Amino acid sequence: MQRTVFALAVLVAGAGFRPLDAVAISGSYTSNWGPVVLHQDGARVTGEYEYAHGHLDGVLDGNMIRYAWREQGGRGQGVFVVASDGELVGTWGVDDDDTRGGGWRLVPTAPTIAR
């Protein structure tokens, strides 16, 4: 898992990171798993995604979001890194794993709402 998180950090490093005080992620996104809407209340992040009527609940720490997801027929965990362009680049896993399910990339479609 450490290798995957390190590789993820290196991947988004090229895109640059947002300053920690400027991270605002509420808004609408497109993704490789369909449309996603995220809501931010301080460090708490919740959201809905179209695929299998999914929901996520997570915590923002700096520019990293650790989250749990649940949908019809499944649940798991994952991690996103917030890039300077507003994209969220991450991974998801099944049950207690947060990387082995695959990649998940969210691209903003509507301006994020400042926190």
C-alpha positions in Angstrom: 0.0 0.0 0.0 2.8 2.4 0.8 4.2 2.0 -2.8 0.8 2.8 -4.3 0.3 6.0 -2.1 3.9 7.1 -3.0 3.3 6.5 -6.7 0.0 8.4 -6.4 1.8 11.3 -4.8 4.5 11.3 -7.5 1.8 11.2 -10.2 0.0 14.3 -9.0 3.2 16.1 -8.1 3.7 17.1 -11.7 0.3 18.8 -11.7 1.2 20.7 -8.5 -0.6 20.9 -5.3 -3.0 23.5 -4.0 -1.9 25.5 -1.0 -3.3 23.8 2.1 -5.5 26.8 3.0 -7.1 26.9 -0.5 -8.4 23.4 -0.7 -12.1 23.5 -1.6 -13.7 20.5 -3.2 -17.5 20.9 -3.0 -18.9 20.7 -6.5 -19.7 18.5 -9.5 -17.2 16.2 -11.2 -17.0 13.8 -14.1 -15.1 10.6 -13.5 -14.2 7.2 -14.9 -17.2 5.9 -12.7 -19.7 8.5 -13.9 -20.8 11.8 -12.4 -19.9 12.7 -8.8 -21.1 15.4 -6.5 -19.0 16.3 -3.4 -19.9 18.3 -0.3 -17.3 19.7 2.1 -17.9 20.9 5.6 -14.6 21.8 7.1 -12.5 18.6 6.9 -15.5 16.3 6.3 -16.2 15.3 2.8 -19.4 13.5 1.7 -20.7 12.8 -1.8 -22.8 10.8 -4.1 -21.9 9.2 -7.4 -24.1 7.8 -10.1 -22.6 4.3 -10.4 -24.7 1.8 -8.4 -26.2 4.8 -6.4 -22.9 5.2 -4.5 -22.0 7.3 -1.5 -18.7 8.3 0.0 -17.7 9.8 3.4 -14.2 11.0 4.1 -11.8 13.3 5.8 -9.6 16.0 4.1 -6.1 16.2 5.6 -4.0 18.8 3.7 -4.5 17.9 0.1 -5.4 14.2 0.7 -8.8 12.7 1.2 -9.2 9.3 2.8 -12.8 8.0 2.3 -15.1 5.1 2.7 -17.5 4.2 -0.2 -20.6 2.2 -0.3 -23.0 1.2 -3.0 -25.5 -1.5 -4.0 -23.6 -4.7 -3.5 -20.3 -3.3 -2.2 -18.2 -1.2 0.2 -14.6 -0.2 0.6 -12.1 2.5 1.1 -10.0 4.8 -1.0 -7.8 7.9 -1.2 -7.7 11.0 -3.3 -5.0 13.6 -3.8 -6.3 17.1 -4.7 -4.2 18.6 -7.5 -3.8 22.3 -8.1 -6.1 22.3 -11.1 -8.9 20.9 -8.9 -8.8 17.3 -10.1 -8.9 14.5 -7.5 -6.6 11.6 -8.5 -6.9 8.5 -6.4 -7.5 4.9 -5.9 -10.3 2.7 -4.4 -10.3 -0.7 -2.9 -12.8 -3.3 -1.6 -13.5 -3.9 2.1 -10.4 -2.8 4.2 -8.2 -2.2 1.2 -7.9 1.3 -0.4 -5.9 0.7 -3.5 -6.5 -2.7 -5.2 -9.8 -1.9 -6.9 -8.3 0.6 -9.3 -7.9 4.2 -10.1 -10.5 6.9 -9.7 -10.0 10.3 -11.3 -12.5 13.2 -10.7 -12.4 16.2 -13.0 -14.4 19.3 -12.0 -17.3 20.2 -14.2 -18.6 23.1 -12.1 -16.7 25.6 -10.0 -16.0 24.4 -6.5 -17.7 26.2 -3.7 -15.2 27.9 -1.3 -15.4 26.5 2.2 
